[in-house]
Amino acid sequence: MTRVNIAIMTYEGSNFNTYKGDVINVIPPQKAGKRAFAAGLTKGNGCPVNKNSFEFKIHKNIHVLGAASNATKMPKSEYSANIPAKARASAIVQQFNDLDPLTPSYQNTCDGIIGKDYGISASMTYKYNKVKNMILPVEGAGGTTAVNASAENQKRESHYAYGWYNNITQDIFA
């Protein structure tokens, strides 16, 4: 997307075609901030880090959080930022104690509430791969809500989404 016109609810795609929508959800680029780029601290769209500890490669003893990191093939979502943040905190504690970082697994779940008592989700588990030096999806892990899910399963998915929201809010603000 290269341009949005909220007044007439259109956006211009990277192919220069214009599209109209009743609802347009604009998600900004998921990358390091302008200051990181201006300071020369990026490679590609993110800051280069040790992919097992998220320690910044350019400056030791600094750990990179959120979308600014280029360590993973995980989606740039709130869910998948929360778990790596906890893993980074653990890596810092390990580093302070002169220990190697642990190798955690990571999860990402995207929950959607479609209507009253109707939810869906897609999830995946990720782990650091030493050979490829990247955090990658774990083969066979994860999944999505079945297209023909029962009303009970859809209701359960809705409750999971609300539960996740309550938990993440407590993690962030409590």
C-alpha positions in Angstrom: 0.0 0.0 0.0 1.5 3.3 -1.0 -1.3 5.8 -0.3 -4.6 6.0 1.7 -7.4 8.5 1.2 -9.7 8.2 4.2 -12.1 10.8 2.9 -13.2 8.6 0.0 -12.1 5.3 1.6 -9.6 4.3 -1.1 -6.0 3.0 -1.0 -3.4 2.7 -3.7 -1.6 -0.6 -3.9 2.1 -1.1 -4.7 0.9 -1.9 -8.3 -0.5 1.7 -8.4 -4.1 0.4 -8.8 -6.7 2.1 -6.6 -9.0 0.1 -4.4 -12.1 1.1 -2.5 -13.3 -0.4 0.7 -16.0 0.0 3.3 -13.4 -0.6 6.0 -9.7 -0.1 5.4 -7.3 -1.4 8.1 -3.9 0.1 7.6 -1.1 -1.7 9.3 2.2 0.3 9.3 5.4 -1.5 8.2 6.7 -3.9 10.8 10.3 -2.8 11.1 12.8 -0.9 13.2 12.0 2.7 13.9 13.3 5.7 12.0 16.0 6.5 14.7 17.5 3.0 14.3 17.7 3.5 10.5 19.1 7.1 10.9 21.8 5.8 13.3 22.9 3.0 11.0 21.8 0.3 13.4 19.8 -1.8 10.9 20.4 -4.4 8.3 17.4 -4.9 6.0 14.2 -3.9 8.0 15.6 -4.8 11.4 18.4 -4.7 13.8 20.9 -7.6 13.6 20.8 -9.7 16.7 22.1 -13.0 18.0 19.1 -15.1 17.1 19.2 -17.2 20.2 19.5 -14.4 22.8 18.3 -11.3 20.8 21.4 -9.5 21.9 22.2 -6.7 19.5 25.2 -7.6 17.3 26.5 -4.0 16.9 26.5 -3.1 20.6 26.9 -5.8 23.2 24.7 -6.0 26.3 21.7 -4.5 24.5 18.7 -6.6 23.6 16.3 -5.7 20.8 12.6 -6.0 21.3 9.5 -6.2 19.1 9.4 -5.6 15.3 12.9 -4.0 15.4 14.6 -7.4 15.5 15.4 -9.4 12.3 15.8 -12.7 14.2 12.7 -14.6 13.3 10.2 -15.8 10.6 7.4 -15.3 13.2 4.6 -12.8 12.4 5.0 -9.4 13.9 2.1 -9.6 16.3 1.4 -8.7 19.9 1.2 -12.4 20.8 4.5 -13.3 19.2 6.2 -10.2 20.7 5.2 -11.0 24.3 6.8 -14.5 24.5 10.1 -13.5 22.9 10.2 -10.5 25.3 10.1 -12.9 28.2 12.7 -15.1 26.6 14.9 -12.0 26.2 14.5 -11.2 29.9 15.6 -14.8 30.6 18.6 -14.4 28.3 19.7 -11.2 30.1 19.5 -13.0 33.5 21.5 -15.9 32.0 24.1 -13.4 30.7 24.4 -11.6 34.0 25.2 -15.0 35.6 27.8 -15.8 32.9 25.6 -18.6 31.5 24.6 -19.4 27.9 21.0 -18.4 27.1 18.4 -21.1 27.2 16.8 -22.2 24.0 13.1 -21.4 24.4 10.2 -22.3 22.1 7.9 -19.5 20.9 4.2 -19.4 20.0 2.0 -17.2 18.0 -1.8 -17.3 18.0 -4.0 -15.0 16.0 -7.5 -14.9 17.5 -10.5 -13.5 15.8 -13.9 -12.8 17.3 -16.4 -13.0 14.5 -19.5 -12.5 16.5 -21.2 -13.3 19.8 -19.8 -16.7 21.0 -18.1 -17.1 17.6 -14.3 -17.1 17.4 -11.5 -18.5 15.2 -7.8 -18.8 15.6 -4.6 -19.8 13.8 -1.5 -20.8 15.7 2.1 -21.9 15.2 5.1 -22.9 17.4 8.6 -21.7 16.6 12.1 -22.8 17.9 15.6 -21.6 17.3 17.3 -23.7 14.6 21.1 -23.7 15.2 21.9 -25.1 11.7 20.0 -22.3 10.0 20.7 -19.7 12.7 17.0 -18.6 12.6 13.8 -19.0 14.6 11.6 -21.1 12.4 8.2 -22.8 12.5 8.2 -26.3 14.1 7.0 -28.7 11.5 3.7 -30.3 12.4 2.9 -27.8 15.2 0.1 -25.2 15.1 -3.1 -25.2 13.3 -6.3 -23.3 12.5 -9.9 -23.5 13.5 -11.7 -26.0 11.3 -13.9 -24.5 8.6 -16.7 -26.8 9.8 -16.1 -26.2 13.6 -19.0 -26.9 15.8 -20.8 -24.1 17.6 -19.2 -25.3 20.9 -15.7 -25.1 19.4 -16.5 -21.6 18.0 -17.7 -20.5 21.4 -14.6 -21.9 23.0 -12.4 -20.0 20.5 -14.2 -16.8 21.4 -13.6 -17.4 25.1 -9.9 -18.1 24.4 -9.6 -14.8 22.5 -11.1 -12.9 25.5 -8.9 -14.8 27.9 -5.8 -14.0 25.9 -6.7 -10.3 25.8 -7.2 -10.2 29.6 -3.9 -12.0 30.2 -1.8 -9.9 27.8 -3.3 -6.7 29.3 -2.3 -7.9 32.8 1.2 -8.8 31.5 1.7 -5.4 30.0 0.1 -3.1 32.5 0.0 -4.9 35.9 
